Amino acid sequence: MTATPQFIYDQVPYEGYPITASHPDRIIPVARLLGMQPAPATNCRVLELGCGDGANILPMAAVLNGSQFVGIDLAHNPIVKATGMARALGLGNIRFEQMNVMDLDSGCGEFDYILAHGLYSWVPAAVREKIMSVCQSLLSRNGIAYISYNVYPGCHVRKMMSGMMRYHTEGAREPQEQIAKARELLSFLVSGKPDSPALTDELKQYRERRDYSILHDDLSESNDPVYFHEFAAHAGEHGLQFLAEADFYEMQPYNLPAETREKLTAFAGGDPVRFEQYLDFLKNRRFRKTLLCRKEVSINRTPASDPIREMYITSVARAVSSNPDIRSTKEEEFRGTKGGALRTGHPVLKAAVVQLGKSWPEPISFDQLMDAIAEYRDDFSEESTGTFCEMLLRCFMAGMVELHALPANFSTVVSDRPMAFDYARLQARNGDPAVCNLRHTTIEMDAASLHLLALLDGTRDVAAIHKHLLEIGLTAGNGRAIELREVQENIKKVAQSALQMA
């Protein structure tokens, strides 16, 4: 008899990590652009289904102390770990329960945000029904559900690979044996130099996959991708509707030829679900992070730019030129990390992107950005401000800027007594090789950096931190004693990684 899912997750934990797109800070701007008025991130209730060790909602709760968080998971050990970390952090606004999703009822009250990352595709049909039922019955009036899942057509090859691995591991009873046999098959397939480009590409991706991912994702008895239109129909059966993709830029067809965009619009016929489905066909999409809301909520399918005035903005876009010409109408190119590119000759937009680059990673308010680029604006009228909002909206839709509901709660300027994010310090003390920063993203760190991070509790100045490191014998990479200058540089890196509290 094979192990039941809860025991498998206890034996081989699925390593949790922060899901940036699931944070209310990122969900709220998308909803606002589409006409919704969701609950503020600073005063809301959040439920996470399949929360694992709490790595997604624990850092949220550590920052949003005016909000309430509940996490449930079927596995015992991850819930114990999550509860222990919440207790160590002294958090009274979060609780974890070992519970089957099937046992959830209306007794736990309403939630403004319901999160289910990596759950929908890997549970039996009855549990998928329950996930939708929970969203329908527990979402507040303006509540939003975040659900991630595998989709076709992109997952056809992965589903095929899953079938191959399940065949080869048949009879293997223990998780480690299953993983070993799956790896054995993958090596066998690679050695055969398959003629199929699709299979070759898929095998390359498995080189980076962790053992726990292969076990829980590919060897799971339930591994059921769907077409997007099927997911949307399932949501509709439960009184829910498609709001948007959490990564809003994924909905935009900007990189497609004009003729293809025209046909896409014609095929969709004004139906947003059909539009997204045909876009999936074009992108060969394999994974979605979808936002749902109640069916009775009125959605403005043409995003409005005016709400941007109340938001905070960041951008990873940088000018291709080392010395971009901002003042003239000369066209400059800016590139982001997601493969996006922006070419513009508009002085105001060029100045804005450059300013956001200087401010990175701190989000700045719309008004702060307007003040910073005032010298490049000839017109301060309401009309010109509205035009600038439209520019920022287009940049957001192209993935060139990020919109936030919350101001920065971190500082990139090293303080006299640096204090790092308490959740990240706890992770560092636990020896986690990757920590969560105050942007709700993952930062990889080496052992020395983790040790330094754990010391940044606000009680020591930089000189005291350096002295402590010398006393414990921490050395630089070549074995020599670490210098004060190096400590200062490393603390600066911590601050610039959005890990230092404001």
C-alpha positions as CSV (number, residue, x, y, z in Angstrom):
1,M,0.0,0.0,0.0
2,T,1.4,3.4,-1.0
3,A,1.7,6.2,1.5
4,T,-1.3,8.5,1.7
5,P,-0.8,12.1,0.6
6,Q,-0.5,13.6,4.0
7,F,2.2,11.1,5.0
8,I,4.1,11.7,1.8
9,Y,4.2,15.5,2.5
10,D,5.3,14.8,6.0
11,Q,8.1,12.5,4.8
12,V,9.2,14.7,2.0
13,P,8.1,18.3,2.7
14,Y,7.3,20.6,-0.2
15,E,9.6,23.6,0.4
16,G,7.5,26.7,0.8
17,Y,8.3,30.2,-0.6
18,P,6.6,33.5,-0.9
19,I,4.3,33.9,-3.9
20,T,4.7,37.5,-4.8
21,A,1.6,37.7,-7.1
22,S,-0.6,36.4,-4.3
23,H,0.1,39.2,-1.9
24,P,-2.8,41.7,-1.4
25,D,-0.2,44.5,-2.2
26,R,-0.1,43.1,-5.8
27,I,-3.7,41.9,-6.1
28,I,-5.4,45.2,-5.0
29,P,-3.9,47.3,-7.9
30,V,-5.2,44.9,-10.5
31,A,-8.6,44.8,-9.0
32,R,-8.7,48.6,-8.7
33,L,-7.8,49.1,-12.3
34,L,-10.8,46.9,-13.2
35,G,-13.3,48.8,-11.1
36,M,-13.3,46.8,-7.9
37,Q,-13.0,48.2,-4.4
38,P,-11.2,45.3,-2.5
39,A,-10.5,45.4,1.2
40,P,-7.3,47.2,2.1
41,A,-4.2,45.1,2.7
42,T,-3.8,46.7,6.2
43,N,-7.3,45.5,7.4
44,C,-8.4,42.3,5.7
45,R,-8.9,38.6,6.3
46,V,-6.8,36.1,4.3
47,L,-7.3,32.3,4.0
48,E,-4.7,30.1,2.4
49,L,-5.7,26.6,1.3
50,G,-2.8,24.1,1.2
51,C,-0.5,26.6,3.1
52,G,2.3,24.1,3.7
53,D,4.8,25.5,6.2
54,G,3.3,29.0,5.9
55,A,6.1,30.4,3.9
56,N,3.6,32.5,1.9
57,I,1.3,34.0,4.5
58,L,3.7,34.1,7.5
59,P,5.7,37.0,6.1
60,M,2.4,38.8,5.1
61,A,1.2,38.5,8.7
62,A,4.5,39.7,10.1
63,V,4.1,43.0,8.2
64,L,0.3,43.4,8.1
65,N,-0.4,43.3,11.8
66,G,-3.9,44.8,11.3
67,S,-5.0,41.9,9.2
68,Q,-6.0,38.4,10.1
69,F,-4.6,35.2,8.5
70,V,-5.6,31.6,8.5
71,G,-3.7,28.7,6.9
72,I,-4.8,25.1,6.5
73,D,-3.0,22.1,5.2
74,L,-3.5,18.3,5.3
75,A,0.0,17.5,6.3
76,H,1.0,17.5,10.0
77,N,4.7,18.5,10.1
78,P,4.4,21.6,7.9
79,I,1.6,22.9,10.1
80,V,3.8,22.3,13.2
81,K,6.6,24.2,11.6
82,A,4.4,27.1,10.6
83,T,2.8,27.3,14.1
84,G,6.2,27.3,15.7
85,M,7.5,30.1,13.5
86,A,4.4,32.2,14.2
87,R,4.9,31.7,17.9
88,A,8.6,32.5,17.7
89,L,7.7,35.8,15.9
90,G,5.1,36.6,18.5
91,L,2.3,36.9,15.8
92,G,-1.2,37.0,17.2
93,N,-2.9,37.6,13.9
94,I,-2.3,34.3,12.2
95,R,-3.3,30.7,13.0
96,F,-2.6,27.4,11.3
97,E,-4.7,24.3,11.3
98,Q,-4.1,20.7,10.1
99,M,-7.3,20.2,8.2
100,N,-8.7,18.7,5.1
101,V,-10.2,21.3,2.7
102,M,-13.3,19.1,2.5
103,D,-14.0,19.9,6.2
104,L,-14.1,23.7,5.8
105,D,-17.4,25.3,6.4
106,S,-19.0,28.7,6.9
107,G,-18.2,28.7,10.6
108,C,-14.8,30.2,10.0
109,G,-16.3,33.4,8.6
110,E,-15.8,35.4,5.5
111,F,-12.4,36.3,3.9
112,D,-11.4,39.1,1.7
113,Y,-8.6,37.1,0.0
114,I,-8.5,33.3,-0.5
115,L,-5.3,31.9,-1.8
116,A,-4.7,28.4,-3.3
117,H,-1.3,28.1,-4.9
118,G,-0.2,24.7,-6.4
119,L,-3.3,22.9,-5.1
120,Y,-6.1,22.9,-7.8
121,S,-4.3,20.7,-10.3
122,W,-3.0,18.2,-7.8
123,V,-6.1,17.1,-5.9
124,P,-9.0,14.8,-6.8
125,A,-12.1,16.2,-8.6
126,A,-14.1,16.3,-5.4
127,V,-11.5,18.5,-3.8
128,R,-11.4,20.8,-6.8
129,E,-15.2,21.2,-6.4
130,K,-14.7,22.0,-2.7
131,I,-12.0,24.7,-3.5
132,M,-14.5,26.5,-5.7
133,S,-17.3,26.0,-3.2
134,V,-15.1,27.5,-0.4
135,C,-14.4,30.5,-2.6
136,Q,-18.1,31.0,-3.4
137,S,-19.2,30.6,0.2
138,L,-16.4,32.3,2.1
139,L,-15.4,35.2,-0.1
140,S,-16.6,38.6,1.1
141,R,-18.7,40.7,-1.2
142,N,-15.6,42.3,-2.8
143,G,-13.4,39.4,-2.1
144,I,-10.8,38.0,-4.5
145,A,-9.6,34.4,-4.8
146,Y,-6.1,33.6,-6.2
147,I,-5.8,30.1,-7.7
148,S,-2.8,28.8,-9.5
149,Y,-3.0,25.7,-11.7
150,N,-1.5,23.9,-14.7
151,V,-3.1,24.5,-18.1
152,Y,-3.2,23.1,-21.6
153,P,-1.9,23.3,-24.2
154,G,1.5,23.9,-22.6
155,C,1.2,21.0,-20.1
156,H,0.5,18.2,-22.7
157,V,4.2,17.3,-22.8
158,R,4.6,17.5,-19.1
159,K,1.5,15.4,-18.6
160,M,3.1,12.8,-20.9
161,M,6.3,12.9,-18.9
162,S,4.3,12.4,-15.7
163,G,2.7,9.3,-17.3
164,M,6.1,7.9,-18.2
165,M,7.5,8.5,-14.7
166,R,4.5,7.0,-13.0
167,Y,4.8,3.9,-15.3
168,H,8.5,3.5,-14.5
169,T,8.0,4.0,-10.7
170,E,5.2,1.6,-10.5
171,G,5.9,-0.8,-7.6
172,A,8.2,1.7,-5.8
173,R,6.6,2.1,-2.3
174,E,8.8,4.6,-0.5
175,P,9.1,8.3,-1.6
176,Q,12.9,8.2,-2.0
177,E,12.7,5.1,-4.2
178,Q,10.1,6.8,-6.3
179,I,12.3,9.8,-6.8
180,A,15.3,7.7,-7.6
181,K,13.5,5.7,-10.2
182,A,12.0,8.9,-11.8
183,R,15.5,10.3,-12.0
184,E,16.7,7.1,-13.6
185,L,14.1,7.3,-16.3
186,L,14.9,11.0,-17.0
187,S,18.6,10.1,-17.5
188,F,17.6,7.2,-19.8
189,L,15.5,9.6,-21.9
190,V,18.2,12.2,-22.1
191,S,20.8,9.5,-23.2
192,G,18.5,8.5,-26.1
193,K,18.7,12.0,-27.6
194,P,15.0,12.2,-28.4
195,D,14.0,13.5,-31.9
196,S,11.1,15.5,-30.4
197,P,12.2,19.1,-29.7
198,A,9.3,19.4,-27.3
199,L,10.5,16.4,-25.3
200,T,14.0,17.7,-25.4
201,D,13.0,21.1,-24.0
202,E,10.9,19.4,-21.3
203,L,13.9,17.2,-20.2
204,K,16.1,20.3,-19.9
205,Q,13.7,21.8,-17.4
206,Y,13.9,18.7,-15.2
207,R,17.5,19.4,-14.6
208,E,16.5,22.3,-12.4
209,R,13.6,20.5,-10.7
210,R,14.0,19.6,-7.0
211,D,13.2,16.1,-5.8
212,Y,10.2,17.2,-3.8
213,S,8.7,18.8,-6.9
214,I,9.1,15.7,-9.0
215,L,7.5,13.6,-6.2
216,H,4.6,15.8,-5.4
217,D,3.9,17.4,-8.8
218,D,4.8,14.7,-11.4
219,L,4.3,11.5,-9.4
220,S,1.1,12.6,-7.7
221,E,-1.9,10.4,-8.3
222,S,-3.8,13.6,-9.1
223,N,-2.1,15.7,-11.8
224,D,-4.8,17.2,-13.9
225,P,-4.1,20.3,-16.1
226,V,-7.2,21.9,-17.7
227,Y,-7.9,24.3,-20.5
228,F,-8.5,27.8,-19.2
229,H,-12.1,27.9,-20.6
230,E,-12.8,24.7,-18.5
231,F,-11.4,26.4,-15.3
232,A,-13.5,29.5,-16.0
233,A,-16.6,27.4,-16.6
234,H,-15.9,25.5,-13.3
235,A,-15.7,28.8,-11.5
236,G,-18.9,30.0,-13.1
237,E,-20.8,26.9,-11.9
238,H,-19.9,28.2,-8.4
239,G,-21.0,31.8,-8.8
240,L,-17.6,33.1,-9.6
241,Q,-16.1,34.9,-12.5
242,F,-12.7,35.5,-14.1
243,L,-11.3,38.8,-12.9
244,A,-7.7,38.8,-14.3
245,E,-4.4,37.1,-14.2
246,A,-2.4,38.0,-11.1
247,D,0.5,38.8,-13.4
248,F,-1.5,41.3,-15.4
249,Y,1.1,41.7,-18.2
250,E,0.4,38.0,-19.1
251,M,-3.0,39.1,-20.5
252,Q,-1.5,41.5,-23.0
253,P,-0.8,40.6,-26.7
254,Y,1.6,43.4,-27.3
255,N,4.4,41.2,-28.6
256,L,2.2,39.6,-31.3
257,P,2.1,40.8,-34.9
258,A,-0.7,43.2,-35.7
259,E,-2.5,40.7,-37.9
260,T,-2.5,38.1,-35.2
261,R,-3.8,40.6,-32.6
262,E,-6.7,41.4,-35.0
263,K,-7.6,37.8,-35.4
264,L,-7.3,37.2,-31.7
265,T,-9.8,40.0,-31.1
266,A,-12.1,38.6,-33.8
267,F,-11.9,35.0,-32.4
268,A,-12.7,36.2,-28.9
269,G,-15.8,38.2,-30.0
270,G,-15.6,40.4,-26.9
271,D,-15.6,37.4,-24.5
272,P,-12.6,37.8,-22.1
273,V,-12.5,34.0,-21.4
274,R,-12.3,33.2,-25.1
275,F,-9.6,35.9,-25.5
276,E,-7.5,34.3,-22.8
277,Q,-8.0,30.9,-24.2
278,Y,-6.8,31.8,-27.6
279,L,-3.9,33.7,-26.0
280,D,-3.0,30.4,-24.2
281,F,-3.0,28.7,-27.6
282,L,-0.6,31.3,-29.0
283,K,1.7,31.2,-25.9
284,N,1.5,27.5,-25.4
285,R,0.8,28.5,-21.8
286,R,1.3,25.8,-19.1
287,F,0.7,27.6,-15.8
288,R,-1.8,30.2,-14.7
289,K,-2.2,32.4,-11.6
290,T,-5.8,33.5,-11.9
291,L,-7.9,36.0,-9.8
292,L,-11.6,35.2,-9.4
293,C,-14.4,37.3,-7.8
294,R,-18.1,36.9,-7.3
295,K,-20.2,36.8,-10.4
296,E,-22.4,39.7,-9.4
297,V,-19.4,42.1,-9.1
298,S,-19.3,44.6,-12.0
299,I,-16.0,44.6,-13.8
300,N,-14.7,47.2,-16.1
301,R,-12.8,45.2,-18.7
302,T,-11.1,48.3,-20.0
303,P,-8.6,49.2,-17.3
304,A,-8.9,52.7,-15.9
305,S,-5.7,54.6,-15.3
306,D,-7.1,57.1,-12.7
307,P,-6.7,54.7,-9.7
308,I,-2.9,54.8,-10.3
309,R,-2.9,58.2,-8.6
310,E,-3.5,56.4,-5.3
311,M,-0.9,53.7,-5.9
312,Y,2.8,53.1,-5.4
313,I,5.2,52.3,-8.2
314,T,8.4,50.4,-8.9
315,S,10.2,49.4,-12.0
316,V,13.1,47.1,-12.9
317,A,13.3,48.6,-16.4
318,R,16.7,50.2,-17.2
319,A,17.8,52.3,-20.2
320,V,19.9,50.4,-22.7
321,S,22.0,53.5,-23.2
322,S,24.5,54.3,-20.4
323,N,23.5,58.0,-20.7
324,P,19.9,58.2,-21.9
325,D,18.8,61.5,-23.4
326,I,15.8,62.4,-21.2
327,R,15.1,66.1,-22.1
328,S,14.7,65.8,-25.9
329,T,12.3,63.7,-27.9
330,K,15.0,61.3,-29.0
331,E,13.7,57.7,-28.7
332,E,15.3,55.6,-25.9
333,E,14.9,51.9,-25.2
334,F,14.3,50.5,-21.7
335,R,14.4,46.8,-20.9
336,G,12.9,44.9,-18.0
337,T,13.8,41.5,-16.5
338,K,10.7,39.7,-18.0
339,G,11.9,40.2,-21.5
340,G,9.8,43.3,-22.0
341,A,11.0,46.4,-23.7
342,L,9.9,50.0,-24.0
343,R,10.9,52.5,-26.7
344,T,9.7,56.0,-26.1
345,G,10.8,59.6,-27.0
346,H,8.4,61.2,-24.5
347,P,10.6,63.2,-22.0
348,V,8.2,62.8,-19.1
349,L,8.0,59.0,-19.5
350,K,11.7,58.6,-20.0
351,A,12.3,60.7,-16.8
352,A,9.8,58.6,-14.9
353,V,11.4,55.3,-15.8
354,V,14.9,56.6,-15.0
355,Q,13.6,58.0,-11.6
356,L,12.0,54.6,-10.8
357,G,15.3,53.0,-11.5
358,K,17.0,55.3,-9.0
359,S,14.4,54.5,-6.4
360,W,14.4,50.8,-6.9
361,P,13.5,48.6,-5.0
362,E,11.5,51.1,-2.9
363,P,8.0,51.9,-4.2
364,I,7.2,55.6,-4.5
365,S,3.8,57.2,-4.6
366,F,2.4,58.7,-7.7
367,D,2.7,62.1,-6.2
368,Q,6.3,61.5,-5.3
369,L,7.0,60.5,-8.8
370,M,5.3,63.5,-10.2
371,D,7.4,65.8,-8.0
372,A,10.6,64.0,-9.0
373,I,10.0,64.6,-12.7
374,A,8.4,68.1,-12.4
375,E,11.3,69.8,-14.3
376,Y,10.5,67.6,-17.4
377,R,6.8,68.6,-17.5
378,D,5.8,71.6,-19.4
379,D,2.1,71.2,-18.6
380,F,0.8,70.7,-15.0
381,S,-2.9,70.5,-16.0
382,E,-5.3,67.8,-15.0
383,E,-5.3,66.7,-18.6
384,S,-1.5,66.2,-18.8
385,T,-1.6,64.3,-15.4
386,G,-4.3,62.0,-16.9
387,T,-2.1,61.4,-19.9
388,F,0.8,60.5,-17.7
389,C,-1.5,58.0,-15.8
390,E,-2.3,56.4,-19.2
391,M,1.4,56.1,-19.9
392,L,2.0,54.3,-16.6
393,L,-0.9,52.0,-17.2
394,R,0.5,51.0,-20.6
395,C,3.9,50.3,-18.9
396,F,2.2,48.2,-16.2
397,M,0.3,46.2,-18.9
398,A,3.6,45.6,-20.7
399,G,5.3,44.4,-17.5
400,M,7.7,47.4,-17.4
401,V,6.4,48.8,-14.1
402,E,4.9,47.3,-11.0
403,L,1.9,48.8,-9.1
404,H,1.6,48.4,-5.3
405,A,-1.2,49.1,-2.8
406,L,1.3,49.8,0.0
407,P,4.1,52.2,0.6
408,A,7.6,50.9,1.3
409,N,8.1,49.3,4.8
410,F,11.8,49.0,4.3
411,S,14.7,51.3,3.8
412,T,17.7,50.9,1.4
413,V,19.7,53.4,3.5
414,V,21.7,51.7,6.2
415,S,20.6,52.9,9.6
416,D,22.8,53.5,12.7
417,R,21.5,50.2,14.2
418,P,20.4,48.1,11.3
419,M,17.3,46.0,11.9
420,A,16.4,43.3,9.3
421,F,13.0,41.9,8.7
422,D,12.2,39.7,11.7
423,Y,10.8,36.9,9.6
424,A,13.9,36.8,7.5
425,R,16.1,36.9,10.6
426,L,14.2,33.9,12.0
427,Q,14.8,32.1,8.6
428,A,18.5,33.0,8.8
429,R,18.7,31.6,12.4
430,N,17.1,28.4,11.1
431,G,19.7,28.1,8.4
432,D,17.3,28.5,5.4
433,P,19.4,29.2,2.3
434,A,16.8,31.5,0.9
435,V,14.9,34.2,2.9
436,C,11.8,36.3,2.2
437,N,12.3,40.1,1.9
438,L,9.9,42.9,2.4
439,R,8.9,42.8,-1.2
440,H,7.6,39.3,-0.7
441,T,10.2,37.8,-2.9
442,T,13.0,35.3,-2.3
443,I,16.6,36.2,-1.7
444,E,19.3,33.5,-1.9
445,M,22.0,33.9,0.7
446,D,25.3,32.1,1.5
447,A,26.1,30.9,5.1
448,A,28.1,34.1,6.0
449,S,25.3,36.4,4.8
450,L,22.8,34.4,6.8
451,H,24.9,34.8,9.9
452,L,25.2,38.5,9.3
453,L,21.4,38.8,8.7
454,A,20.6,37.1,12.0
455,L,22.7,39.7,13.8
456,L,20.7,42.7,12.4
457,D,18.2,43.0,15.3
458,G,18.5,46.7,15.8
459,T,20.6,46.5,19.0
460,R,24.1,46.9,17.4
461,D,25.7,49.5,15.3
462,V,28.0,48.4,12.4
463,A,31.2,48.6,14.6
464,A,29.6,46.3,17.2
465,I,28.5,43.9,14.5
466,H,32.1,43.8,13.1
467,K,33.5,43.2,16.5
468,H,31.1,40.3,17.1
469,L,32.1,38.7,13.8
470,L,35.8,39.0,14.6
471,E,35.1,37.4,18.1
472,I,33.4,34.4,16.6
473,G,36.1,34.0,14.0
474,L,34.0,34.6,10.9
475,T,36.5,35.2,8.0
476,A,36.3,36.5,4.5
477,G,36.4,34.2,1.5
478,N,40.2,33.8,1.5
479,G,40.3,33.0,5.2
480,R,41.5,36.4,6.5
481,A,39.7,38.4,9.2
482,I,36.7,40.2,7.8
483,E,37.2,44.0,7.6
484,L,34.9,46.7,8.8
485,R,34.6,48.0,5.2
486,E,33.4,44.5,4.1
487,V,30.8,44.4,6.9
488,Q,29.5,47.8,5.8
489,E,29.2,46.7,2.2
490,N,27.4,43.5,3.1
491,I,24.9,45.3,5.3
492,K,24.4,47.7,2.5
493,K,23.6,44.7,0.2
494,V,21.1,43.5,2.8
495,A,19.4,46.9,2.8
496,Q,19.4,47.1,-1.0
497,S,17.7,43.6,-1.1
498,A,14.7,45.1,0.8
499,L,15.6,43.3,4.0
500,Q,16.1,46.2,6.3
501,M,13.1,47.6,8.2
502,A,12.3,51.2,7.7
